[in-house]
Amino acid sequence: VQLQASGGGLVQAGGSLRLSCAQSGRTFSSYVMGWFRQPPGKEREFVAAIDWASTSTNYADSVKGRFIISRDNAKNTVYLQMNSLKPEDTAVYYCARKITRMLLPGHLPDDYNYWGQGTQVTVSS
């Protein structure tokens, strides 16, 4: 299993970006997918997760109402639409696949066993 994240870049505060993460292999649709981020000098933190059928999602309080996670199982891809970006959203963003098929809890990095390489998001003030 390989995860390839893309879509990062430099954006002004208030702007939007859409991250994508494509998985190789045939088992994408069976698993919870998540997004994490690592701000400069800080530990990796949970951003959002989505269950296999797109029926349930979970978000960190810091991004609720601004970010939307979605997936397209036919394309083996998970997305993170990021709106109303703030300078504190600056981080390397990682997609990940959860070990189990249960959405909750979805915020623990140790519950994910496959990780993408990360894509840099920089929000200027």
N, C-alpha and C positions, 0 to 999 in steps of 0.2 A: 504494500500500500504506500503510495506517495501522494502528498498533498502539495499543491502548487498555488501559493497566494499571489495575487496581483491587484493593481489598482491604487496603490498608495501614491503619494505625491505631496506637493506643497500647495496649500490653500489658505486663503485669508479667513480670519475669524468670521463666522456667520455663513460660510460656504458649505458645500457638500462634496462628498466623495462616495464612491461605491466600490467596495472591495469584493473580490471574487476569490474563490478557492476551489480548485478542481481536483478531484481525487481519481487516481488511476485504479483500475480494478472493478469488480462487479458487485461488491458488497456495500456500496455507499448508502443505498436506500434503507438499510437495516439498522443504522446507527444514529445516535444523537451526534450532532455536530456543534462545535462551539467556536467562539472567537475570544481570544485573550489579547492583552496588550502589555507592553513593558515600557513605561516612561523612562526617560534618562535617569540613571542612578537609583531606580526603584525596582521593586520586585514585580514579577509578572502578576497581572490581575485579571480577573474574569470580566468579560464584557457582555456576552450574550450566548444563549444556546437555544437549539431548536430540536424538537423530537423528529423521528423518522418520517412521520406523516404530515408534518407542518401543522399539527393541531394544537401544539403547545409550545410556548416560548418562555424564556427566562432572561431577565436583564439586570445588570448592575444598576443600582439606584442612580449612579452618576450619568447614565446614558438613557434612562427611561424617558420616553417622549421625544427623543432626538434620533436614536438609532433604531433600525429595523433589520432583523435577521430573517432571511428567507432561504429557501432551497429549491432546486429543480432536480429531482431524482433522475429524470431522463437524461440530464446532462452531467450527472455526478458532481454538481456544483452547489456550493453554499455561498450566500452573499451577505454583505453587511452594508446597508445603506446608512450613511452617516450624514445627518443634517445639523444645521445650526452649530457647526463645529466651533470649539473653543480652544485657546492655546493649551489648556491643560489636557486636551485630547491628544497632544503630540506624543507619539510612542511608536514602537515597532509593534505591528499587529500580526498575530499568529492565528491561523485556523488549526483546529484539532478535532480528532475523532474520539469519542468517548468509548471506554472499554465496555460499558453496559448499554442496554437499550432504554434504560430509565432516564428520563429527563432530569429528575431531581435526586440528589442535589447536583447542580450542574456547574458549580463555581469552583470546584477543586481541581487544580492542575493535575494532581496525581491520579484523577479518575480518567484521564485521557492518555492514550498510548501511542497515538500517531499525531505528528505535528508538521505543519508546513514550515517553510524556511523564514517566514516573516516578510512583511512589507512595511516600509517606513511611511508614516503619516506625520507631516509637519504642518501645524496651524500657526500662522503668523498673526500677531495682534495689530 
